[in-house]
Amino acid sequence: MVTLEPLGKDLFVVDGPVVRDMGVRFNTRMTVARLRDGSVWIASPVQVSFAALAEIIALGPVRYLVSPTPRHFWRLNAWHRLFPEAQLFSSPITPITLKKGDLPLAGILGEPDGGLWAPDLEQVQLRGIRWLNEVVFFHTPSRALLVEDVIQIHERQPGHHLRNALVAGGGVAAPWGGVGRDIRLTFRDKAAARESIEQILQWDFDKLVVAHGPVVTGNARETVERAFAWLDRRSGGR
């Protein structure tokens, strides 16, 4: 039975079902943070068991439901019905935003909204990218960096030779994973992107939570540095 997995002070993750996007199967994960005022903040909510839902409700009132990446917007729908009083926030809406109808958004991430959950969570919008416009969070009490789509780590699946070859060729194979080559093509302003990554690397994180891949509890900083090494000026920024 899937329940909340603690990752430090007041931070939890829950693994969701496997989904298919553009013909590729992805595992899914949501992140749950209990803020110091006792309320609950949830990023990229997924389908969970009644037991896991009861655990979340026991943490405190669910106040914020957040989609930090355009590809997870649709996940807010079901949870908005569960918690209609919660405030909904999304990354900037783009042509690749996966929507299922309109939702009453309280705000767009990247606008002056970080004060709502500070100092528990800090945030940086990845700039210089076309369409993806992901927002990365740092949960300060647990020292965890929260990333959704931009970094992925896909384990090898025995017997799935074509899929494994695509993952390896795409630059997102375990153990290190990385920024997929398709996503790299959306980086239009590499200087702005480098500034965003430099901001992220200033955070004192020792864990990395990705939506698509295992939670990294060792070498988290090196994993992030390696993922964005191709943006380094010394490597030509390609």
KAPE-V836785 format. One record per pair of residues at least 12 apart in sequence whose ideal C-beta (glycine too) atoms are under 6 Angstrom apart, sorted by sequence separation. I is the first residue (numbers start at 1). J is the second residue. If there is no record, write none. Layout:
i: {I I}
j: {J J}
//
This chain:
i: {16 31 76 123 124 208 2 154 207 15 30 65 123 134 206 30 88 90 110 134 205 208 13 14 30 92 121 122 134 73 88 13 28 88 89 91 121 154 40 87 154 155 12 40 89 152 39 62 65 70 153 11 38 39 40 69 41 42 43 63 64 65 66 67 68 77 10 32 39 62 70 73 74 153 34 43 73 152 34 70 73 74 109 70 71 76 44 150 16 17 45 16 44 197 14 45 96 177 94 194 14 193 94 92 190 91 91 2 190 1 3 179 3 178 1 2 176 4 3 132 131 130 129 129 130 128 151 145 152 153 128 152 143 143 144 145 146 147 148 128 136 69 127 128 138 144 68 127 126 124 124 41 124 151 71 69 68 69 35 36 35 33 31 11 10 11 9 9 11 8 7 7 44 31 29 26}
j: {28 43 88 135 136 220 15 167 220 29 44 79 137 148 220 45 103 105 125 149 220 223 29 30 46 108 137 138 150 90 105 31 46 106 107 109 139 172 59 106 173 174 32 60 109 172 60 83 86 91 174 33 60 61 62 91 64 65 66 86 87 88 89 90 91 100 34 56 63 86 94 97 98 177 59 68 98 177 60 96 99 100 135 97 98 103 72 179 46 47 75 47 75 228 48 79 131 213 131 231 52 231 133 133 231 133 135 49 237 49 51 227 52 227 51 52 226 55 55 186 186 186 186 187 188 187 210 205 212 213 189 213 205 206 207 208 209 210 211 192 200 134 192 193 203 209 135 196 196 196 199 117 200 227 149 148 148 149 117 120 120 139 146 139 141 142 141 142 144 142 142 144 211 209 211 212}
//
